[in-house]
Amino acid sequence: MGKEIWKDVIGFEGIYSVSNKGRIRRDICSKGGVAGRILKPAFSNGYLAVCLCKNGTRKTTKIHRIMVMAFIGVKSKEVNHKDRVKINNNLKNLEYVTHRKNAQHHYKSLR
């Protein structure tokens, strides 16, 4: 399945990393935290999400958004799961698309 590659989570550099396989880990120890620990995702509107903390502020973010920002770059477009499975956050399954293409893809999945 290939080597797992880790990159900084954009906006949380040095605190969290994301892998090309969709896993998020804590990189530094904080109060009650353990460095190197893989975060357990929760469901948010059918997607997998994690709660990230920085300077006492918590932010719940969907994993697929974290991944494309770290590996593909920050873009204003929407993220599409190519196989239509919202929890399959493998990097090869994600792509940036326009709103129109994302809506068309969603419509096809309803049939």
C-alpha positions, 0 to 999 in steps of 0.5 A, spaced: 500 500 500 506 504 500 509 508 505 506 513 509 508 520 508 507 525 514 506 533 512 504 539 517 497 540 518 496 547 515 495 552 520 498 547 526 505 547 523 509 543 528 503 541 533 500 536 528 501 532 522 497 529 517 499 522 513 497 520 506 493 515 509 488 520 512 491 519 519 492 525 524 498 525 529 500 530 535 507 532 534 508 535 541 506 534 548 501 539 551 497 538 557 495 531 558 497 530 551 502 525 548 507 526 542 506 521 536 499 519 538 494 518 533 488 522 533 481 518 533 476 521 528 469 523 529 463 523 524 461 530 522 456 530 517 458 523 514 465 525 514 471 524 519 473 530 523 478 531 528 479 536 534 485 540 533 488 545 539 492 551 538 493 556 543 487 554 548 483 554 542 479 548 539 477 547 532 474 541 529 476 540 522 474 535 516 480 530 515 479 530 507 480 538 507 486 537 512 489 532 507 488 536 500 491 543 504 497 539 506 499 535 500 496 538 494 496 546 496 491 551 499 485 552 494 478 555 494 475 549 491 471 544 494 474 537 495 471 531 492 471 523 494 472 520 487 469 513 490 463 517 493 465 514 500 466 520 505 470 516 510 475 514 504 480 519 506 486 516 502 490 521 498 489 518 491 481 518 493 481 526 493 481 531 488 479 539 488 473 540 484 469 546 482 462 547 486 459 545 479 463 538 478 462 537 486 454 538 485 454 533 479 458 528 482 453 528 488 447 528 484 450 521 480 451 518 487 444 519 489 442 514 483 
